[in-house]
Amino acid sequence: MMKFFALFFLLIFFTFHSLYAQMNLPELKLSNSKPSLLNSSNLLQPKTRKATNTYFGAGYSFVIFTSSDMNSVYPVFDTRKGDFLSEINLYFGFAIAQAVSLELEPSILFTHNDRTVTFNFIPPISYKGNDYSYVFSNNLGLLAFPIALNVRFFPLYKQTTSFIRLFFVGGGIGTAWIREEYDNYYSNDPSGYYYQDYELSATTSQWKPLFRVMTGVTGTGGKFGFGGELRYNIIPLSQQALPFITRTAANFNSVDITLRFYFSL
């Protein structure tokens, strides 16, 4: 699976590089005038294309998990700590047509809380040769690295005198590495008062595909700009009988409210 994703992103990189190089190649244009000793330069006139609209920047996303299991463990707003479940985005992109842009976006999501999660396994799970029906987890940590190739289409780009020209719809495809770290306490007592064994800093991780749809406005013209997006990310999870929420929840899907800042090159 990891080899597949590595080959996938190498293909994306070389395609991205090839497109970028082609967009900046000079164009040779034949002149209709006859060659002349006094004006021989009219035969071949090098003409450079208009510079590609390249940009880079950063964004900040408020992440709302749509799975009730994921949202109960990692809510968008943690009242205990007074902070938001958020994600930091970096991106680099360029216009491949007047109304279409292509960009590569790696992100990082990380959070930690002291909630207690109770897992009730039927049938019981085995740990160190013993069977347990309950696992009580706390000291919860989540780390994710999504990376996606996004395409944006600006259907109203011809409205040059209106802010509405900056409206876009789009989508993306990529992958995400998801890791959790818990302190797990194994027991057959549903109250959790007595436990028979424990495992500190237990971890699980997985690579999963990522798909997204999005809409919003981006850019304000000039060298510096900002925008806002509403995204829906689709990330399936591999379910297993393990005491981690990313192994028991149906998916890692989320609605993201994203603020973006960019610099035009």
C-alpha positions in Angstrom: 0.0 0.0 0.0 2.8 2.5 0.9 4.6 1.6 -2.4 1.4 2.4 -4.3 1.1 5.8 -2.6 4.7 6.6 -3.2 4.4 5.8 -6.9 1.2 7.8 -7.0 2.8 11.0 -5.6 5.9 10.6 -7.8 3.5 10.5 -10.8 1.8 13.6 -9.5 5.1 15.4 -9.1 6.4 14.7 -12.6 3.1 15.6 -14.1 3.0 18.8 -12.1 6.5 19.7 -13.1 5.9 18.9 -16.8 2.8 21.1 -16.9 4.5 23.9 -15.2 7.5 23.8 -17.6 5.2 23.7 -20.6 3.2 26.7 -19.4 6.4 28.8 -19.4 8.0 27.8 -22.7 8.5 30.6 -25.2 6.3 30.4 -28.4 7.8 30.9 -31.9 5.4 32.7 -34.3 5.9 32.9 -38.0 5.5 36.4 -39.6 3.3 36.9 -42.7 5.8 39.5 -44.1 8.5 38.5 -46.6 12.0 38.2 -45.5 14.1 41.4 -45.9 17.7 42.2 -45.5 16.7 45.4 -43.6 14.2 43.5 -41.4 15.3 39.9 -41.3 14.0 39.5 -37.7 10.4 39.4 -39.0 10.8 35.9 -40.2 10.9 34.4 -36.7 9.5 36.4 -33.9 10.0 34.9 -30.4 6.9 35.6 -28.3 6.8 34.8 -24.6 3.6 33.6 -23.2 2.0 35.5 -20.4 3.5 34.4 -17.1 1.7 31.6 -15.3 -0.3 32.6 -12.3 1.6 30.7 -9.6 1.0 31.1 -5.9 1.8 29.6 -2.5 0.4 30.1 0.9 -1.0 28.6 4.1 -4.4 27.9 5.6 -6.1 27.1 8.9 -9.1 24.6 9.0 -11.6 24.0 11.8 -12.4 20.3 11.6 -15.8 18.9 12.4 -15.9 15.0 12.2 -19.2 13.7 10.9 -18.9 10.3 12.6 -20.6 10.5 16.0 -17.8 8.3 17.5 -15.0 10.5 16.2 -16.8 13.7 17.2 -17.5 12.5 20.7 -13.7 11.8 21.3 -12.4 14.7 19.2 -15.0 17.5 19.2 -14.4 20.6 17.1 -14.4 22.7 20.3 -12.8 21.2 23.5 -14.5 22.9 26.4 -11.9 21.4 28.8 -9.0 23.2 27.1 -10.9 25.9 25.3 -9.3 25.2 21.9 -10.5 24.0 18.5 -9.8 20.8 16.6 -7.9 22.4 13.8 -5.6 21.6 10.9 -2.7 23.6 9.3 -2.4 23.6 5.5 0.4 24.5 3.1 -0.1 24.7 -0.6 1.5 25.5 -3.9 -0.5 25.9 -7.1 -0.8 27.5 -10.5 -3.4 28.3 -13.2 -3.6 25.7 -16.0 -6.3 27.7 -17.8 -8.2 31.0 -17.3 -10.8 29.3 -15.1 -8.9 26.3 -13.7 -6.1 26.0 -11.1 -4.2 23.0 -9.9 -2.5 22.8 -6.5 -0.6 20.4 -4.2 -1.7 20.7 -0.5 0.0 18.9 2.4 -1.6 19.3 5.9 -1.1 18.4 9.5 -3.8 17.7 12.1 -2.8 17.1 15.7 -4.6 17.1 19.1 -4.4 15.7 22.6 -7.0 15.5 25.4 -7.5 13.8 28.8 -11.0 12.3 28.0 -11.7 8.7 29.1 -13.1 6.4 26.4 -14.7 3.0 27.3 -14.6 0.2 24.7 -16.9 -2.8 25.2 -15.8 -5.7 23.0 -18.2 -8.5 22.2 -16.7 -11.1 21.8 -13.8 -10.2 24.2 -10.4 -9.3 22.9 -7.2 -11.0 23.8 -4.2 -9.2 25.4 -1.1 -11.0 26.7 -3.0 -14.3 26.6 -6.0 -13.1 28.5 -9.5 -12.1 27.3 -11.0 -8.8 28.3 -14.5 -7.3 27.6 -13.6 -3.7 28.5 -10.8 -1.3 27.7 -10.6 2.1 29.4 -8.5 4.6 27.4 -7.2 8.0 28.3 -4.4 10.4 27.5 -5.6 10.4 23.9 -3.5 11.7 21.1 -4.3 12.1 17.4 -1.9 12.9 14.5 -2.8 13.0 10.8 -0.9 14.0 7.6 -3.3 14.4 4.7 -1.9 15.3 1.3 -4.1 16.1 -1.7 -4.0 17.3 -5.3 -6.8 19.9 -5.7 -8.5 21.3 -8.8 -10.5 24.5 -8.6 -12.9 25.8 -11.3 -14.0 29.4 -11.4 -17.3 29.4 -13.4 -17.8 33.2 -13.2 -14.3 34.2 -14.0 -15.5 36.5 -16.9 -17.2 38.8 -14.4 -14.0 40.9 -14.1 -15.7 43.8 -12.4 -17.4 41.8 -9.7 -16.1 40.0 -6.6 -18.2 37.0 -7.6 -15.5 36.1 -10.2 -13.5 34.6 -7.3 -16.2 32.0 -6.5 -15.1 28.4 -7.2 -16.1 24.8 -7.0 -13.6 22.0 -6.9 -12.4 18.7 -5.6 -9.3 16.8 -4.6 -7.8 13.4 -4.3 -4.9 12.1 -2.2 -4.1 10.1 0.9 -3.9 10.5 4.7 -1.7 8.9 7.3 -3.6 8.7 10.6 -2.0 7.8 14.0 -3.5 7.5 17.5 -1.7 7.0 20.8 -3.6 6.0 24.0 -3.0 4.7 27.5 -5.2 1.5 27.6 -6.4 -0.3 30.8 -7.8 -3.8 30.3 -10.6 -5.1 32.6 -13.6 -7.4 32.9 -15.2 -4.9 35.4 -17.7 -2.6 33.6 -17.2 0.1 36.2 -13.5 0.3 35.4 -12.6 0.4 39.1 -10.5 -2.7 38.8 -8.3 -3.5 35.9 -6.1 -6.5 35.3 -3.6 -5.2 32.9 -2.5 -2.0 31.1 -0.5 -0.7 28.1 0.9 2.8 28.2 1.5 4.7 24.9 -0.2 2.1 22.8 -0.4 3.2 19.1 -2.1 2.4 15.8 -1.6 3.9 12.4 -3.0 3.5 8.9 -2.7 4.9 5.4 -6.1 5.7 3.8 -7.3 7.3 0.5 -8.7 10.8 0.7 -11.4 12.4 -1.5 -12.9 15.9 -1.1 -15.3 18.3 -2.6 -15.2 22.1 -1.9 -16.5 25.5 -2.7 -15.7 29.0 -1.6 -13.9 32.2 -2.7 -10.2 32.7 -3.0 -7.9 35.5 -3.8 -8.3 39.2 -4.0 -5.9 40.1 -6.8 -2.4 41.5 -6.4 0.5 39.9 -4.7 -1.3 39.0 -1.5 -4.8 37.7 -1.0 -7.1 35.7 1.3 -10.1 33.5 0.9 -12.5 31.1 2.6 -13.6 27.5 1.8 -16.1 24.9 2.9 -14.9 21.4 2.4 -16.2 17.8 2.8 -13.4 15.2 3.2 -14.1 11.5 2.7 -11.6 9.2 4.4 -12.7 5.6 5.1 -11.2 3.7 8.0 -10.1 0.1 8.5 -12.1 -1.4 11.3 -10.5 -3.9 13.7 -11.1 -5.2 17.2 -8.6 -2.8 18.7 -9.1 -0.2 21.5 -8.7 2.9 19.3 -11.5 5.1 18.0 -10.0 5.2 14.5 -10.3 1.3 14.5 -13.9 1.3 15.6 -15.4 4.4 14.0 -16.9 4.0 10.5 -14.9 6.8 8.9 -12.6 9.8 9.3 -15.0 12.1 7.3 -15.1 15.7 8.2 -16.6 19.1 7.3 -13.8 21.7 7.3 -14.2 25.5 7.5 -10.9 26.8 6.0 -9.3 30.3 6.0 -6.5 30.7 3.4 -3.8 33.3 2.8 -1.7 33.3 -0.3 1.2 35.1 -2.1 1.2 35.3 -5.9 4.5 34.7 -7.6 
